[in-house]
Each structure stands twice: as structure tokens, then as C-alpha cells.
Amino acid sequence: MTGRRPTRSTVLRGLRGRSRASRTGVLSAGALVACVSLTAGCGVVPGTTGGSGGDDPITVMTWAPQDTGATNKPGMPAFAQAYARSVNAQGRLGGRELNVLTCNDHNDGVTAAKCARLAVKENVVAVVGSYSQHADSFLPVLEGAGIPYIGGYGITNTEFTSPLSYPVNGGQPALLAGLGSALADSCGPVTLVRPDTIAGDELPVLLDSGLTSGGHERAHDQRAAEDATEYGGQSEQALRRATAGPGDQGCVVPVLGDRTGTFMDSFRRAREDHPEVRTATVLGSVDQTTINASGGESGPYEGAYVTGWYPSVSDPGWAGMKKVIKEQAFGDNNVDAADAGVQTTWIAYTVLKEVVESLGDGEVSADTVRRALDGGLEVGTGGLTPPLRWTFADKLASVGFPRLVNTEVSLQVVRRGHLVSARQKTLDTTRTLQNADVA
């Protein structure tokens, strides 16, 4: 969750099928881009002008950070490409070929904006199933061009305010509010360890909304470098705070994205010299792969609470996604069915599919996609989310989240080294978020 570290941008290979002059134009944009188009190189097929009519291909973009020192989500663009291969092999999307362009935002605000400008240049009909911590950089560009942002990861609050954003989950607001509610009854002092970044600054008030709704005091807010290679000092500080008072066992809540595992390695060593504490976090900072790599039942996550947006990966609702992975991404280690990013991309493309099908033989463009979504179209996701329908005056508009339409989270716990459901029903965070002080 960085917004402060400048990153040099370069163009990666994959811009085949273009003229020399066209490649030079992309190079001058300076975006860190790996573009993949499954029919005609990178970009819109010659002859199209910002939309698809008849049998013209549909061009979309998916972006995420890759190869950075902080959080990376390579599985999202990789799955988007696999999805396009699957759709195109099975009769295409609403009878049209699907082109997927991808962009690496490199966890950098300048590059995120360049990815958005490339999306405008290539006349994409939507940006779908993407991750970026720099919504303040890329959303104004998309809004200026009228390009919808479907199924962002929900890492920033701005994704729940923009009229061009169509989120499929409750993002960090729902995860942290739900986690706070779960911890309020079972924890003594709570310490939140979060990135010292712009996006990280949004997290404490969200966790506190859940804690205070359950009558608990606010969490200690502890900032940490997002790209550190060890967290020994941070672990000691968090443990001292969490064990400072009598009463219930304290809780430490690391929410550091990909660096949560690094923190927990340091935390495991530091906790030997302190009273027992409980840990908790959110999906995206930990998943089953992380738990396995850290030692499973004997690792630091045993007993930890984890909130997530979607059902367990064993749920039958994921069968379609797993089929795509098996047939089109087998052997690609970036694409993990248990990755919340991959799952979000699957649901986002499910939304795109429903929108395209609703348009029938008509034009598929950024305008028509946006009008369909704004016109009351309700999208079913096979039980992976509640039915999705976006308005700009939803139940959380009064607290600054007018686009947050899926407020449900699942509560899981690590038992015997496995993530299992801690409660049968999902937790609706609507009331908790309505009382959040997010101004």
C-alpha cells in the first residue's frame, strides 16, 4: 500500500502486431505495460472506434502490481487472460471475441495513471477485475473518458465513491468492520499493524468501527513500512501494547498485504518472550497457501480469525472458475483458485458477461456498458455474492460509500492449520459501517 516511492517505468514485451510508429507512441507514454490481446496484438482491432458492434471484438483491460517490493497480484491479469482464452474457445462473449489488455501499475501512482491513459488510448469498454492502491490517480482518468471500473479489489475507499466504479465486494471497509465486530467480544487490547501509506491511513477507522460497535475501545494504530524485509521491532512493539493490561487476551492484527507473512515470521520469534496473544487479519493478507508455507498447525496463524468476502474455495459456486484455471492456466503458479484477487477477477468478468449478454446484438462500448449497469441491471454470481445492483444512493451513501453494495463478509478461523468457517452465516456489516467515522 504505497503511494510515495517513485518507480521507473518500462514497456515489457508483448506488443506484437503493431506498426513501428504505433509502438513508439506507446513507448512515449512510458507505462509499465504487458499487453495481451488474443486476436490482434495489443489494442483495438483496426476499424473499431471505442466500441463493438455486430461481430467486432470487445477490448477490456485488467491491471495489477507485479514484481514490486510490496504487495503483488499477478494472478489477476493472468487469470483475465485465461478467462479470455476460455471464452474465445467456447463461442466467444455474446458472439464477439474478447481481447484482454493487461497493465502493471507497479504500486506507483504515476504508473497507475499511465495504465488508465493507455486504457483510454486503446478504447477499452471497461477496466475489469483489477487491483491498484492508487484510485485517486487512475479513476479521474477513467471518469474523464467514461470508462467503467468493474470489480476492483476494493483496496481504497475511493472505489466506493466514484460513479464509474462498480465493486463486487465490500473491500477493506467491510473486511475490517467485520473483523472488528468479531474481535470486540473476545480480545483485550487490540493493536493494528498497517502500512505507513495513504491507503493504510484509511484502515484504523474501519477496524475501530467494528470494535466500538461491540463496546470495545479503539485499536492501537501502529504504522510499518510496507516493503520491509523484517519486522522484529514492530513485533515487539505490537506485543507490548497487546499485553499491556489485565483481563482478556490481547490481539494483534497485521494488515500488510504480501508483507504480512514477513511480519508473522518476526512475530513468531518475538512472541516467545511475551504472554500469549491472539492474531487476526483479512483475506488478501493471508490465505491457505500462506498458512501452509508458515508451518500450518504449528505456524503463527493457528487460532487466527480471518475475514473474507467470498465462500470457501471448496464451495460449488467456484466450479466455473476452477474449470477455466484447469483448462487455460494449468501450471501457471500465479493463478491460484484460493487467491482473493483471482476470485475477484472471476466475479468481475461474470459481471461483464452478464452486461454484454444484456446488450444482445447492440453496440458494446464504454457508454452502453455503463448505461446497462446504471440502468438497474441485477447480476447474479451463482451464490458467490448477493445479487449485485449498483445505484448512487445506496444504504451506505450517507457515510461516504455510495457504491458499496455488497456488505457481506465471511468469518473464518485457522484450525489445525486449515482455514475453516467460524460461523455458518455471513456477517452483514451495513449497520457497523453506517456508524463508522470515515469523514
C-alpha positions as CSV (number, residue, x, y, z in Angstrom):
1,M,0.0,0.0,0.0
2,T,2.5,2.6,-1.1
3,G,2.0,5.9,-2.7
4,R,5.3,7.5,-2.1
5,R,8.1,5.5,-3.7
6,P,8.9,6.6,-7.3
7,T,9.3,3.8,-9.7
8,R,10.9,3.8,-13.1
9,S,8.6,2.5,-15.8
10,T,9.5,0.5,-18.8
11,V,7.5,-1.3,-21.5
12,L,7.5,-5.1,-21.4
13,R,7.4,-7.4,-24.4
14,G,4.1,-8.4,-25.8
15,L,3.3,-5.5,-28.2
16,R,3.3,-7.7,-31.3
17,G,1.2,-7.0,-34.3
18,R,1.8,-3.2,-34.3
19,S,3.5,-0.9,-36.7
20,R,6.8,0.7,-35.6
21,A,5.1,4.1,-35.3
22,S,2.4,2.7,-33.0
23,R,4.9,1.0,-30.7
24,T,6.8,4.3,-30.5
25,G,3.6,6.0,-29.4
26,V,3.2,3.5,-26.5
27,L,6.8,3.8,-25.5
28,S,6.5,7.6,-25.3
29,A,3.6,7.0,-22.8
30,G,6.2,5.4,-20.5
31,A,3.7,3.0,-18.9
32,L,4.8,-0.2,-17.4
33,V,2.7,-2.4,-19.6
34,A,2.4,-6.0,-20.6
35,C,-0.4,-6.0,-23.1
36,V,-2.0,-9.2,-24.3
37,S,-4.7,-9.2,-27.0
38,L,-5.9,-12.6,-28.0
39,T,-6.7,-11.7,-31.6
40,A,-4.8,-8.8,-32.9
41,G,-1.8,-7.8,-30.9
42,C,-2.3,-5.1,-28.2
43,G,-5.2,-2.8,-28.6
44,V,-8.4,-2.3,-30.6
45,V,-8.8,-4.3,-33.8
46,P,-8.4,-1.9,-36.7
47,G,-11.7,-0.3,-37.7
48,T,-13.2,0.0,-34.3
49,T,-13.7,3.3,-32.6
50,G,-14.3,2.8,-28.9
51,G,-16.9,0.1,-29.1
52,S,-18.1,-3.2,-30.5
53,G,-21.0,-3.7,-32.8
54,G,-22.0,-6.9,-34.6
55,D,-19.1,-9.3,-34.6
56,D,-16.4,-6.7,-33.6
57,P,-14.2,-7.8,-30.8
58,I,-14.6,-6.5,-27.2
59,T,-11.5,-5.0,-25.7
60,V,-11.1,-4.6,-21.9
61,M,-8.1,-4.1,-19.6
62,T,-7.1,-5.7,-16.3
63,W,-4.2,-4.3,-14.2
64,A,-2.4,-5.2,-11.0
65,P,1.0,-4.7,-9.5
66,Q,3.7,-7.2,-10.3
67,D,7.4,-7.7,-9.4
68,T,7.4,-5.0,-6.7
69,G,8.8,-4.9,-3.2
70,A,5.4,-4.7,-1.7
71,T,2.0,-6.3,-2.5
72,N,1.8,-8.0,-5.9
73,K,-1.3,-9.5,-7.6
74,P,0.0,-11.2,-10.8
75,G,-2.8,-13.8,-10.6
76,M,-5.4,-11.2,-11.6
77,P,-4.2,-10.3,-15.1
78,A,-3.0,-13.9,-15.6
79,F,-6.5,-15.2,-14.9
80,A,-8.1,-12.5,-17.0
81,Q,-6.0,-13.8,-20.0
82,A,-7.0,-17.4,-19.2
83,Y,-10.7,-16.3,-19.0
84,A,-10.5,-14.7,-22.4
85,R,-8.9,-17.8,-23.9
86,S,-11.7,-19.9,-22.4
87,V,-14.5,-17.7,-23.6
88,N,-13.0,-17.4,-27.1
89,A,-12.6,-21.2,-27.3
90,Q,-16.2,-21.7,-26.4
91,G,-18.1,-19.4,-28.7
92,R,-16.9,-16.0,-27.5
93,L,-18.6,-13.4,-25.4
94,G,-22.1,-12.7,-26.7
95,G,-20.8,-13.8,-30.1
96,R,-17.8,-11.4,-30.0
97,E,-14.2,-12.2,-29.5
98,L,-12.8,-10.9,-26.1
99,N,-9.5,-9.0,-26.1
100,V,-7.8,-8.6,-22.8
101,L,-5.0,-6.0,-22.3
102,T,-3.0,-6.0,-19.1
103,C,-1.0,-3.4,-17.3
104,N,1.4,-3.4,-14.4
105,D,0.8,-0.4,-12.2
106,H,3.9,-1.2,-10.2
107,N,2.3,0.0,-7.0
108,D,3.0,3.6,-8.2
109,G,0.5,6.4,-8.6
110,V,2.2,7.8,-11.7
111,T,2.2,4.5,-13.4
112,A,-1.4,3.7,-12.4
113,A,-2.5,6.9,-14.2
114,K,-0.5,5.8,-17.2
115,C,-2.3,2.5,-17.2
116,A,-5.6,4.4,-17.2
117,R,-4.4,6.6,-20.1
118,L,-3.5,3.5,-22.0
119,A,-7.0,2.1,-21.4
120,V,-8.4,5.4,-22.9
121,K,-6.0,5.3,-25.8
122,E,-7.0,1.7,-26.6
123,N,-10.7,2.5,-26.4
124,V,-11.4,-0.3,-23.9
125,V,-15.1,-0.8,-22.9
126,A,-14.2,-1.4,-19.3
127,V,-11.4,-2.0,-16.8
128,V,-12.3,-5.3,-15.2
129,G,-11.2,-7.3,-12.2
130,S,-8.2,-5.1,-11.2
131,Y,-6.1,-4.2,-8.2
132,S,-4.5,-0.8,-7.5
133,Q,-3.9,1.2,-4.4
134,H,-3.9,4.5,-6.4
135,A,-7.6,5.1,-7.2
136,D,-7.0,8.8,-6.8
137,S,-4.6,8.6,-9.7
138,F,-6.4,6.3,-12.2
139,L,-10.1,6.9,-11.5
140,P,-10.1,10.6,-12.7
141,V,-8.7,9.4,-16.0
142,L,-11.3,6.7,-16.4
143,E,-14.1,9.1,-15.3
144,G,-13.0,11.7,-17.9
145,A,-13.3,9.1,-20.7
146,G,-16.5,7.5,-19.3
147,I,-14.8,4.1,-18.8
148,P,-16.4,1.9,-16.1
149,Y,-14.2,0.2,-13.5
150,I,-15.8,-3.1,-12.8
151,G,-14.8,-5.3,-9.9
152,G,-11.8,-3.5,-8.4
153,Y,-10.2,-5.2,-5.4
154,G,-11.6,-2.6,-3.1
155,I,-8.3,-1.6,-1.6
156,T,-9.2,2.1,-1.4
157,N,-12.3,3.9,-0.2
158,T,-12.4,5.9,-3.5
159,E,-13.6,2.8,-5.2
160,F,-16.8,3.1,-3.2
161,T,-17.5,6.7,-4.1
162,S,-16.8,7.0,-7.9
163,P,-19.9,6.9,-10.1
164,L,-17.8,4.9,-12.6
165,S,-16.8,2.2,-10.1
166,Y,-18.8,-1.0,-9.8
167,P,-17.3,-3.0,-7.0
168,V,-18.3,-6.6,-6.5
169,N,-17.2,-6.9,-2.8
170,G,-17.1,-4.7,0.2
171,G,-13.3,-4.1,0.0
172,Q,-11.3,-3.1,3.1
173,P,-14.2,-1.3,4.7
174,A,-16.3,-4.5,5.0
175,L,-13.4,-6.8,5.9
176,L,-12.1,-4.6,8.7
177,A,-15.5,-3.6,10.1
178,G,-16.4,-7.3,10.2
179,L,-13.2,-8.2,11.8
180,G,-13.5,-5.6,14.5
181,S,-17.0,-6.8,15.3
182,A,-15.7,-10.4,15.7
183,L,-12.8,-9.3,17.9
184,A,-14.9,-6.9,20.2
185,D,-16.2,-9.8,22.4
186,S,-13.0,-11.9,22.6
187,C,-10.0,-9.5,22.7
188,G,-8.4,-7.4,25.3
189,P,-6.2,-4.6,23.9
190,V,-6.0,-4.7,20.1
191,T,-3.1,-3.5,18.0
192,L,-3.5,-2.8,14.3
193,V,-0.2,-3.1,12.3
194,R,-0.7,-1.4,8.9
195,P,1.2,0.2,6.1
196,D,2.5,3.7,6.6
197,T,0.9,4.8,3.3
198,I,-2.0,6.8,2.0
199,A,-4.1,3.7,1.6
200,G,-3.0,2.4,5.0
201,D,-4.2,5.6,6.6
202,E,-7.8,4.6,5.8
203,L,-7.7,1.3,7.8
204,P,-7.8,2.2,11.5
205,V,-11.2,3.9,11.4
206,L,-12.7,0.9,9.7
207,L,-11.4,-1.6,12.2
208,D,-12.4,0.7,15.0
209,S,-16.0,0.9,13.6
210,G,-16.4,-2.8,14.4
211,L,-14.6,-2.7,17.7
212,T,-16.6,0.2,19.1
213,S,-19.9,-1.1,17.8
214,G,-19.2,-4.1,20.2
215,G,-18.3,-1.8,23.1
216,H,-14.6,-2.2,22.7
217,E,-12.0,0.5,22.9
218,R,-10.3,1.6,19.7
219,A,-7.2,-0.3,18.4
220,H,-3.7,1.0,18.8
221,D,-2.7,2.2,15.4
222,Q,0.8,1.1,14.6
223,R,2.4,2.1,11.3
224,A,5.0,0.0,9.5
225,A,7.0,0.1,6.2
226,E,5.2,-1.9,3.6
227,D,8.3,-3.2,1.9
228,A,10.4,-4.1,5.0
229,T,12.4,-7.4,5.0
230,E,11.9,-8.0,8.7
231,Y,9.6,-6.6,11.5
232,G,11.4,-7.5,14.7
233,G,11.0,-4.1,16.3
234,Q,7.4,-3.8,15.1
235,S,6.6,-7.2,16.5
236,E,8.0,-6.3,19.9
237,Q,6.0,-3.0,20.0
238,A,2.8,-4.7,19.0
239,L,3.2,-7.4,21.6
240,R,3.9,-4.8,24.4
241,R,0.8,-2.9,23.5
242,A,-1.4,-6.0,23.2
243,T,-0.3,-7.4,26.6
244,A,-0.2,-4.1,28.5
245,G,-3.4,-4.5,30.6
246,P,-5.1,-7.2,32.7
247,G,-8.2,-9.0,31.5
248,D,-8.8,-10.7,28.2
249,Q,-6.0,-11.9,26.0
250,G,-4.8,-9.2,23.6
251,C,-5.0,-9.3,19.9
252,V,-2.5,-8.3,17.1
253,V,-4.0,-7.5,13.7
254,P,-1.4,-7.3,10.9
255,V,-2.8,-6.0,7.6
256,L,0.3,-5.6,5.5
257,G,-0.7,-7.3,2.2
258,D,2.1,-9.5,0.9
259,R,4.3,-8.4,3.8
260,T,2.0,-9.9,6.4
261,G,3.9,-13.2,6.1
262,T,7.2,-11.4,6.7
263,F,5.7,-9.7,9.8
264,M,4.5,-13.0,11.1
265,D,7.9,-14.6,10.7
266,S,9.3,-11.9,13.0
267,F,6.3,-12.1,15.3
268,R,6.7,-15.8,15.8
269,R,10.2,-15.3,17.2
270,A,9.3,-12.2,19.3
271,R,6.1,-13.7,21.0
272,E,8.2,-16.3,22.8
273,D,9.1,-13.6,25.4
274,H,5.6,-12.3,25.9
275,P,2.3,-13.5,27.2
276,E,0.0,-15.3,24.8
277,V,-1.9,-13.1,22.3
278,R,-4.3,-13.9,19.5
279,T,-3.8,-12.8,15.9
280,A,-6.3,-11.8,13.3
281,T,-6.2,-10.4,9.8
282,V,-8.1,-10.1,6.5
283,L,-8.1,-12.3,3.4
284,G,-5.6,-10.9,0.9
285,S,-3.1,-10.5,3.7
286,V,-3.3,-14.3,4.4
287,D,-4.7,-17.3,2.6
288,Q,-4.3,-21.1,2.8
289,T,-1.1,-21.0,0.8
290,T,0.4,-18.5,3.3
291,I,-0.7,-20.7,6.2
292,N,0.8,-23.8,4.7
293,A,4.1,-22.1,4.0
294,S,4.4,-20.8,7.6
295,G,4.1,-24.2,9.2
296,G,0.4,-25.0,9.1
297,E,-0.9,-26.1,12.5
298,S,2.5,-25.3,14.2
299,G,2.7,-21.9,12.5
300,P,1.9,-18.4,13.8
301,Y,-1.6,-18.3,12.3
302,E,-3.1,-21.1,14.3
303,G,-6.2,-19.8,16.0
304,A,-6.3,-16.6,14.0
305,Y,-9.5,-15.0,12.8
306,V,-9.6,-14.1,9.1
307,T,-12.4,-12.2,7.4
308,G,-13.1,-12.7,3.7
309,W,-15.6,-11.6,1.0
310,Y,-16.5,-14.9,-0.5
311,P,-17.3,-18.5,0.3
312,S,-14.5,-21.0,0.9
313,V,-12.7,-22.2,-2.3
314,S,-14.4,-25.6,-1.8
315,D,-17.8,-24.1,-2.4
316,P,-19.5,-25.4,-5.6
317,G,-20.0,-21.9,-6.8
318,W,-16.3,-21.7,-7.8
319,A,-16.6,-24.7,-10.2
320,G,-16.7,-22.4,-13.3
321,M,-13.6,-20.6,-12.2
322,K,-11.7,-23.8,-11.4
323,K,-12.6,-25.2,-14.9
324,V,-11.1,-22.1,-16.5
325,I,-7.9,-22.5,-14.4
326,K,-7.6,-26.2,-15.2
327,E,-8.1,-25.8,-18.9
328,Q,-6.4,-22.5,-19.6
329,A,-4.0,-21.8,-16.7
330,F,-2.8,-25.2,-15.7
331,G,0.8,-24.9,-14.5
332,D,0.7,-21.1,-14.1
333,N,1.7,-20.6,-10.4
334,N,0.4,-17.1,-10.5
335,V,-3.2,-18.3,-10.8
336,D,-4.4,-19.8,-7.5
337,A,-8.1,-20.6,-7.0
338,A,-7.8,-19.7,-3.4
339,D,-6.4,-16.2,-4.1
340,A,-9.0,-13.5,-3.3
341,G,-7.6,-11.5,-6.2
342,V,-8.2,-14.2,-8.7
343,Q,-11.7,-14.8,-7.2
344,T,-12.5,-11.1,-7.6
345,T,-11.4,-11.1,-11.2
346,W,-13.6,-14.1,-11.9
347,I,-16.7,-12.4,-10.4
348,A,-15.8,-9.1,-12.3
349,Y,-15.7,-10.9,-15.6
350,T,-19.0,-12.7,-14.7
351,V,-20.5,-9.2,-14.4
352,L,-19.0,-8.2,-17.8
353,K,-20.5,-11.3,-19.3
354,E,-24.0,-10.5,-18.0
355,V,-23.7,-6.9,-19.2
356,V,-22.7,-8.0,-22.7
357,E,-25.4,-10.6,-22.9
358,S,-28.0,-8.0,-21.8
359,L,-27.0,-5.8,-24.8
360,G,-27.8,-8.5,-27.3
361,D,-26.8,-7.6,-30.8
362,G,-26.4,-3.9,-29.9
363,E,-23.2,-2.0,-29.6
364,V,-20.8,-2.9,-26.8
365,S,-18.9,0.3,-25.8
366,A,-17.9,2.0,-22.6
367,D,-21.2,4.1,-22.9
368,T,-23.5,1.1,-23.4
369,V,-21.8,-0.9,-20.6
370,R,-22.1,2.0,-18.2
371,R,-25.7,2.6,-19.1
372,A,-26.6,-1.0,-18.6
373,L,-25.0,-1.0,-15.2
374,D,-26.6,2.3,-14.2
375,G,-30.0,1.2,-15.6
376,G,-30.8,-1.3,-12.9
377,L,-29.2,-4.4,-14.3
378,E,-29.0,-7.0,-11.5
379,V,-26.2,-9.5,-11.8
380,G,-26.2,-13.0,-10.2
381,T,-22.9,-14.7,-9.3
382,G,-24.1,-18.2,-8.5
383,G,-24.2,-17.5,-4.8
384,L,-20.7,-16.2,-4.5
385,T,-22.1,-12.8,-3.6
386,P,-25.5,-11.4,-3.1
387,P,-27.2,-10.2,-6.3
388,L,-25.3,-7.1,-7.4
389,R,-27.1,-3.9,-8.5
390,W,-25.4,-0.5,-8.4
391,T,-27.1,2.8,-7.6
392,F,-25.6,6.0,-6.3
393,A,-27.9,6.4,-3.4
394,D,-27.5,3.0,-1.7
395,K,-27.8,2.3,2.1
396,L,-24.2,3.5,2.8
397,A,-24.3,6.7,0.8
398,S,-24.8,8.7,3.9
399,V,-21.4,7.7,5.3
400,G,-19.5,8.1,2.0
401,F,-19.7,4.7,0.4
402,P,-22.5,5.1,-2.2
403,R,-21.1,2.3,-4.4
404,L,-20.7,-0.3,-1.6
405,V,-23.5,-2.7,-2.5
406,N,-22.1,-6.0,-1.1
407,T,-21.6,-5.6,2.7
408,E,-21.3,-9.3,3.5
409,V,-18.2,-10.9,4.8
410,S,-17.4,-14.4,6.0
411,L,-15.6,-15.1,9.2
412,Q,-13.0,-17.9,9.2
413,V,-10.6,-19.2,11.7
414,V,-7.4,-21.2,11.3
415,R,-7.9,-24.6,13.0
416,R,-5.3,-27.4,12.7
417,G,-3.6,-25.4,10.0
418,H,-6.7,-25.0,7.8
419,L,-9.0,-22.1,7.2
420,V,-12.5,-23.1,8.2
421,S,-15.7,-21.3,8.7
422,A,-16.1,-19.8,12.2
423,R,-19.8,-19.2,11.6
424,Q,-22.4,-20.6,9.3
425,K,-23.8,-17.4,8.0
426,T,-22.1,-14.4,6.5
427,L,-21.9,-11.2,8.6
428,D,-23.6,-8.1,7.2
429,T,-21.5,-5.1,8.0
430,T,-24.1,-2.5,6.9
431,R,-25.0,-1.2,10.4
432,T,-21.4,-1.2,11.6
433,L,-20.3,0.9,8.6
434,Q,-23.2,3.2,9.0
435,N,-21.7,4.2,12.3
436,A,-18.2,4.5,11.0
437,D,-16.4,7.8,11.4
438,V,-15.0,8.0,7.9
439,A,-15.3,11.7,7.2
